[in-house]
Amino acid sequence: MKKIYASQISEYFTESIEEDFYLKTISLCHTKETGMPYLFMELEDKSGKIEGRIWENNIDNDYIHLKGKIVKVNGEILLKDKGTAELICWKIEPVTEYDIHQFIKGLSPEEEMHYISTLQKQIGLVSHSGYQELLNHTFNTLGSKFYKAPLSLKYSGSYNGALLVQTVAVTSIALQIMRSQKIFGYTPNMNIDYRQDLLITGSLLCNIGVANLYTPFPDAQMISEAMLIPPSALTMQQIYEILPGTTNFLSEEEKNLLIHMIQVVHEDTRKRPMFREALILSIAYAAYNKIGMLDYHLQENQNEYGAIYDTSLKNYLYIAKELNEEDIQDGNV
């Protein structure tokens, strides 16, 4: 059972450890000063990554062939010049028995099933036969490619299942906004029904093109041919591949409204005619992504408090200090 994760490595400074990691890269390098050979490694688990080094006296020629495998690492945690932790290894060896979910950034099987179940319930809310068939056909065709897809190669969307989570969350947020407006946003002498079926369909499909943009972790990478196409076009490309296989009728207006929903999410559409459902979706999509990004950077700086400058965010964050019971009793509020 894995006990030490990459995100906890700095807590074991100067200590010797024996732990399992995914060996993402390993290559032979030489020091600039003396030309001494060493093996440079990138080791990962679901919490993050750490760099490792094997010096000349511990190098085994077979180590190079362990790239892409789960390995047991014996070594010591030291700090590099810039204050980041590094694992100086004496020995690595392949591991035959392990839980792959401890090493891959992504949803657990239980979490994945929960989100898939929620997705199916959201599809079930659609009464329009054409939209419902389009949704079922799309997700059945994409299958695990959609369920396992990351949203990015770094930051908050860099885990398997991120696209599934975003899709379910954005749809849920959009529905909540619509329902709140129906209940509390009453306008006298106006009773125009919301297009709930269109809102749900647009929310569920607005970013499915990303399923064709990245391969899953641990070896996630951008698919080169998909890099040429913007996200909205990738999504429309996927939808138009599915449409010929559907049997229920969708009018030109219904198709165009769906296209507009997707474009509003990905492009600047301030000068285009808009309708309420498209505006709701754009707000829900932006809110989820911005809050998710902020959550990620707060997590990265969780050991700090007060106003701090995050170099990757290129902005300031304010992290409120969490008060413990002693602080409250002592009046340090």
N, C-alpha and C positions, 0 to 999 in steps of 0.2 A: 504494500500500500504506500503510495506516494505521500510524503510528509512535508517536504520543503518545496515551495513553488518559487519560480523566478522572481516574482514580485516581493518575496520575503528574503531574498539572498543577502541584502545589506545588513540584516539582523544577525547574520552569522559571520561577520567580519573576523578574520584571522582564525576561524574555526575550520576543522577538517569535516567534509561531508561525504556521504555516499548516497547518491540520489539518481533517479531516472529522468531523462530529458529526451526530447525529440531533437536529433542532430540534423539541423536544417542545412548547414554548409560546413565544409571542412576543406582547407587548402593549405599547401605548403608555402610558407613565407620565410623571409630572412630579415634580421634586424638591420637597420640602416648603418649603425655604427661599426659592427664587427662582421656582419653577414652570417651570424649564427642562425641555423635553421630552426623553425618551430612550426607547429600546426596551429592554424587559427580556426576557431569553431564558432558557430552561432547555434546556441542551444535554446530550445523553446519548450514551453508548456502552455496550458490554456490561460495562464495569468500574464504571460509576457515572454521576454527573451533575455538572455545574458550571453556575453561573449566569454569564450574560453580559450586557453592556450596550453599546448603541450610542448615542453622544451625538448631539445635534441636528445638528451639522455633517456627520455621516456617514449620516444617516437617508435611506433610499430607500423610497418608498411601496410598492414591490413586495415589500419584505422580509416584510411581514405575510402575504403569500400563500404563503410558503415553509414555514409551519407544517406539521409532519408529514412533512417531506422530509429527505433527507440533504443537508447543506450544507457547503461549504468555508468555513472561518472564517479570516480574517486579523486578528490582534490581538495584544495584550500581556497577560501574566499579572501582575496586581497583587493585593495583599492588602487585604481589607476591614477594617473596624474590629474585628471579632471574630476576626481572624486567619485567616479562610477565604479561599481563592483565588477570584478573579473574573477573567473574561476580558473585557477592554475591546476591543471589535471596531471595526475600521475598515471592514470589508467582509465580506459573506457572499454566496455564490452557490450555486445548485443544482449537485449532482453527479449525473452520469448513469451512471457506471460505479463500482460498489462491491460489496463482499462484505457482504451484509446481516447475516451472523452476527457481524461486528465491531461492530455497533451494537445488537443485540438481546440482552438478557440471557437466555441459554438454552443448551441443549445443542447441540453441533455435530451435523450430519447423521450423522457416524460414531458419536458418543456415543449419539445417539438410537437408532440401529439396534442398538447393543450392548445397550441396556437393553430394547428391544422383544424382541430375541432371547432374553435372559435371562428375560423375562416369559413368553414362549412355552414355554420349557423348564420353568418352574415350573408352568404350566398342565398340561404333559405329565406331571407327576408325579401328577396326580389320576386315580385309577382309577374313581371313582364317576361313572357316566355322566350322572346328573342334575346334579351339581356341575360337571362338565367342560363340559357343554353350556351351563350358565348362564354360566360364565366366558367361553367362546368367544363366545357371543352378546352378552354385555355389552361386551367390548372391541372386537368387530367393529362394534357399533352406535355406540359412542362415537368410535372411530377417533382422528383427529387432535385432536379436542376433549380427549380424555384425554391423549394423548401430548404435547401442547403446553401443558397446563394448569399455571399456577403454583400454589403453595400459599398465597401471601399477596401483598400489595402492597409489603411491605417486609421487611427482615431476611433470614433464611437461606432462606426459601422463595420469594423474589421473583425467580424466573427461569422461563422456559418449559421445561417438562419436569420441574419439581420434584415434581409429583404422581407421575409415572412413576418417578422415582428413589426417592421415599419408598416407593412400593408394592413395588418390587422389593427394596429394602433391608430393609424391615420383614418381608417374607416370608422372606427369607434368614436374618435374625436369629432369627425364630420357629422355623424349621426347625433351626437350629443348637442352640437351647436344648432343643428336643424330643429331638434326637439325643444331646446330652450327657446329658440325664436318663435316656434309655434305656440308655446305656452305663455311666454312673457313679452314677446315682441309684438304685441297686438297693435294693429293700426286700424282706426275706425274706417268703416266703409270699404275695407279691403279684405278679401277672402280668397286669395289665389293659392291653391294647394301647392305644396312643395313636390318636386319630382323625386321622391325617395328612391325609386328604382334606378334612376339616372345617377343620383348622388352615390349610391352604394356601388354601382357598376364602375363609375369613374374612379372612385376611391380605391377599389380593389385592383383596377387595371392600370392606374396612372403611372406606375413605375416598373411594370413587369419586364421591360426591356433590359433591365439590369441583370436579370437571370442569364442573359446571353453575353454579359460584359466581363464577368469574373469567374475564375475557377475557384472551387472551395479551398479552405485551409486544410492541411498545413502548408501546401505548396501553392497558395493562392497567387494568381497573377492575372493581369488584364489580357483578354483575348485580343490579339493584335488587329484582326480585321474589324472588330467591333469598335475599336478606338476611333475610327474614322467617322462614326455616326453619332450625332447628339442624342441624349437620353430620350427625348420625345419621339424622335424618328425611330429609335430602336424599339420603343413600345408600340408605335403604329405599325412598324414592320411585322412585329409578332402578332398583332391583332388581325392584320390583313392576311397573314398566313392561315389563321384559324377560321376566318369568316366563310370561305368557300365550303368548309366542312359542316357548317350549321344548316339546319333545315327550317327553323322558325324565321319568320320574316322580320327584317329590320328596315324601316323606311330610310330614305336619304336624310331626312331631318334628324332621325334618331341617331344615325351614324355620325352626322356632322356635329350634333350636340356632344356626343361622346368624344370626338376628336378635339373639340373646343375645351372640354374639361381637362384633357391631358395637356394641351398646349398651355393652358392657364397655369398649370403646376410648374412647368419647366421653362416658360418663356415670359418675356415682358409683354403683357397683353393689355396694358393700361389704355391703349388707343383703340382696342377692339370692343365691339358690343359684348357686354357681359350679362349674365343672369345669376340669380342668387345661389344656385347649386354650385356653379363654378367658383364663385367667390368664397363660399363656405369651404370647398375642397382646398383652394389655394391657402386659406388661413390655417386649416388643419394640418396640411402638409408642412408649411413653414414653421408652425408652432412645434410640431414633433421634432423636426430636424434641428431647430435652434436650441430647444431645451435639451435634446439628446447630446448635442455638442457641448453645451455648458456643463451638463452632468459629467461628461467624460473628463473635462479639464478640472472640474472640482475634485473628482476622484484622484486624478494625477497629482493634485496638490493638497491631498487630505491631511498631511502632517503640518501644514502651515495654517495660519489664520490672520485675519486682517486683510488689508489691501495688498495684493501681490501682483507682479507683472508676469504673465505667462508668455514666454517667447514664441511658442508654437501658435498660440491664439493671437499674438500680437495685440494684446489688450490687457487691461487690469481685471482681476477677479477680486471679489470680496468674500472671504470665508469667515463666517461667524464662529466664534469659539464656542464649542459645546460645553455647557456648564455641568459639572458633576455635583453630587449631593453635598460634598464638603464646601464647594464654592457657594452654594445657595445658603447653607447654614452659617457660613462666615460672612455673608453679605457681599461677596465679590460678584455682584451682578452688573 
